[in-house]
Each structure stands twice: as structure tokens, then as C-alpha cells.
Amino acid sequence: MWPPSDDENLLCCACCTPDTLGVPSEVSWVGCDECDGWFHSYCVRVPDAVAETLDSFRCPRCCTLAGAAYAFGSAALPPPILTTMRPSFRATEALLAAADGASASRTAEACAVRALLEATARWREGLRGEVGEAERAAEAEAAQEHARLLAAHEAAQAAQREARERAQLQLQQAFAVAQQTQQLAAVPALLAQQQALATQPTLPPPPAPVAATGPAALSSARLLVLLREAGELEVPPPELEAMRLVLSQRGVRA
């Protein structure tokens, strides 16, 4: 299987570029039937002989999103080396502001840049909405978990009080027996037990669970989808690094 055009050889592999990873120029390609992405067979561990005869192929990322096993080993691949000339969101904003200041806001170029920024802004607005909803759900879940922990703590405290009361009663009975039988040698040990019982620490309250915030409130599968959507934008949103960091902390390749 081969990519649509030789002109795309340096850009269409989602895992690498030949000049950065040293992939031979004469290498087979495989195309994903779900995301339409093209990959070097070398990068996705598909033997060249197999790549030439494949009738269908699902890439590692699509397997991860679908919760399916990757046909050629683990779906965890090295992170892609991103070779992009896309300007940052802040740089594009500054460029558009400069055009506005130079009375060039209505030029075709400025209108095109503004359209690109608006597309990224819509993506960011959607992300904020999703994150806000996920944060509220995480807060509600954390509150429920805290209530459960507090109930368990109260039950443990009640059990501790009952155990202390039983121990105190047993000590009182032991003191009475020692006095009646004149077993004065047992008194120091009983006094030590009484002191230990009086100074027994109480159970500390449980810490309140911390609700996830920001991109961490979203599932890994959703973050991967959002990253794919952001990869199609001409102006990358500034939230990408935070999203990749969350996935990295979870051990998920982005």
C-alpha cells in the first residue's frame, strides 16, 4: 500500500518523517481505513512483505480509541515527531493585531488569518465547554467520595470509642480484683495500661478528595480525539501542551 502522492512522503506519516528518523526512502506505506492516515510500515511495525498484501489496516491510535488490540503488537508507539511550520496562536494574534494597526485589516491576507484564528477560537470554546462540564462532574464525584469517607471515618471512630470503653471497664474490673486479692504487684502494669488507654490517639479525619481540573478532567480517549481535531487546525491552540502533558502523566502516547 502506498500514499496518494510522492509529494506527501515527508508529511503524511503520522509517526515520523524520513529525514528525522532515518527511514529508508524506499519504504512501504500502510493507510488506516478509519482515520485515512498514512504511515511508514517501518514506524507501525508492519513487515514490508505484509504491507504489500494488506487488504485492511487500523492504525495504533484508532485501535486505542476503539479499545481494540493492535494487530502488529502493542499500540504504544514512540511519540510522533511533529514537523510543522504552523505559527503559534499568540504569534498569529500578534500578526493580526499588527495588520489592524497598519490599516491592513481588510486585506485578503488579514481576512484569511482572521478566519484561521476564528476556527481555532471555536475549537477552544468547545474545549472550555467540555472541560467545564467535566470539572463539574469531577467535583460532584469528589463530594460523594468525601461523604463516603466521612461516613466510614465516623463508623471507625464509633468502633474505637466502644473498644476504649470496653478496655476501661476491663481495667476497672482488674483493679477491683487486685484490691480484693491484695495482688499489689499487678497494679503498676494496670496503671500503665490505663495511661496508654487515656493517651490513645483518635483517628484523623480523611482528606478531602481533589477533583480533577482543566484537561485532566477529560478522559484519555477524549483528549486524543481533541488532539486529532487540533492537529487539523492551521493555528494550533495553546492548550495542546497541557493536554499532551496530561496524557504523558497517564502513560498514554499522544
N, C-alpha and C positions, 0 to 999 in steps of 0.2 A: 504494500500500500504506500502511496506517495502523496505528498501535499499537493494542493491545487496548482501551485506555481513555483518554479525555482526561485523567483524573486523573493519569496517569503521564507526562504530557508533559514535566514538569520533571525527571524522574528516569531515564527509560528509555533516553535516548540515551547510548551508552557513550563518546561523544567529547566531549560538551559539555553545557551547559544553555542554553536560550534567553536567560535574563536575563544570563548572563555573557559570551556571545559575540555577542549581538545578532541571533540567528537570528529571522527574522520568525515571528510566531505562526501565520500561515497557511503552513505548510511541509509538504511531503510527507515521508513516512517510508518506510523500507525495513526489512524484517525479514530477519535472517540465517537461512537454512534449517538451519544446522548448530548454532549456539550459541543460537538463539532470541532473540538480542539485537536491539533496535530502534535505528535510527539516523536522524537527520535526513539527508535526501538531500543537503542543503547540506554536511553535515560529511564525508560519504564521497564527495563529488564525483559524485553521480549526478544528472543533469539531472532537473528535476521532471517533464518530459514523459515521460522514460524510466521514472521511478519509478512513474508511474501505470499503466504497462503491463507491469512486470516480472512474470515468472512464477516466477523463482527468483533468489536473491541469496546470495552468500557474502561476508561482511564481510572487511575487510583483515586482521584478526588471524587469522581462520580460514584465510585464504589463506597467511599467513606460517607458521602451524603445519603446514599441509599441503605447504608448499614449492611452492605454485602461484602463478601470476601473478594479480594483482588485475585484474578486468575493466575498472575505471574509472581506470587509471593506476597510479602507484606505491602499494604497500601501506603505505608510510611516511607516517603522518598525524601531525599535531601531538599531543602527549601529552594525554590526557583531563584535563579539569578536574574533579577529584573534589569533589563537594559531598556531604559525608557528616556525619551527626550521630553517628556511631559513637564511643563512648568508647574511649580507648586501653586497651591491655592492662593497663598499670600502674595506670591510674586505676580500672579495673574491679576489679583485685585489691585496691586500697585500699578501694574501696567495700564489697567483700565482707568484708574484714577488719574494717571499721567495723561492719558488721552483726553479725559474730560477737562483737565486743566489746560490742555493745549487747544481747546475748542475743536477737538477731533472726535468727539463722542458719536457723531453720526456717520463716520466713515464706514465703509464696508468691513474693514478690519476690526474696528471697535465693536461694531454690531455682532460680528462673529465671535469675538472674545466674550462679549456680554452673554451671548447665547450659551457658550460653553460654561461660563460661571453659573448661569441660571440652572443648567442641568445638574451641576454639582450641588448647588444650593437646594434643589428639590430632593436630591438624594440625602443630603444632610438633614433636611427637615423630616424626611421619613425615618431616618435613623434616630433622631431625637424622640420622635413619637414612639417608636418601638422600645427604645431604652427607658423612656418614662413609664410605659406600661409594664415593662419587665421589672423595673425598680419597685413599683407599687406592689406587684405580685410578690417580689422578694421580701419586702417589708412586712406584708401580711403573713407570709410563711414564717419569717423570723419571729413575729409576735406570737404566733401559735406555738412555735417551738419553745419560746421563752416561757409561755404559760404552762406548757407541759413540764419543763424543767423546774419551775417554781412549785408545781403541784407535787412532783417527785421529791423535791427538797423538803417541803412541809411534811410529807409522809415519813421521810427519813428522820427528820427532827422529832416527830412524834414517837417513832420507834426508839430513838436514842433516849428520850425522856423516860419512856416506860422502862427501858433497860436500866437506867440510872436509879429510878425509884425502886425497882426490884433489888438492885445491888445494895441500896441504902437500907432497905428492910432486912436483907440478909445480914448486913453488918450489925444492925441493931440487935437482931436475934443472937448473933455470935457474941456481942458484948455482954448481953444478959446471961448467956450460958457461962462465959468466962468468969463473971462476977459470982454466979451461984456456985460454981465448982472450984472457985479460988485458983483458976488457971491464969495467974497474972503474967506468965511468960508469953501468953498469946496476945496480950494487949498491945505491945508495940507494933506487931505486924498488922493488927486490926486498925490501929491508928494510921499506919502508913497507907493502908487500902482506903481508908476514909479520906485522907488528904488527896490521894490520887483521884478519887472519885469527884471530889469537890473542884479540883482544877482541870478536870477533863474538858478539852476544848469543844466548843459547839461546831456543828458543820457550817462551813462558809456558804454563803448564798451562791447560786450558779451565775456565771457571767452571762450577760445578755448576748444572744447570737447577733452577729453583724450581718446585715443584709447587703448583698452584692449591689454595687452601683456602677454606673457607666456601662461600657461594653461587657464587663464581667457579669452583668445581669442577664446577658443573652446566652443562648446555648451555643456550643461549638459549631453545630450544623448550620445554625442561622448566621453566625459570624462568617463562615466560609461562603455562604450564598451572598452575603453583603459584600464581602471582599471581591467576589467574582463580578458583581454588579459595578463596584467602584473601579475595577480594572478596565471596564469598558468606557469610563468617562475620560474625556480628553484632559480635564483638570482634576488631578487626584485630590480627594478631600483630606484635610489634615488629621482626621480621626483614624487613618489607616494604621499608623504606627501603634497606637494604643490597642487597636483590635488585634494586630499581629502579636503584640506582647501578651495579651490575654491567652491567645491560642498557644503561644510558646510555653507559658507557665502551665498550661494544661497538658503539654506534651503532644499537641496537635500541630502537624505541619500545615502551614498556610501557603 
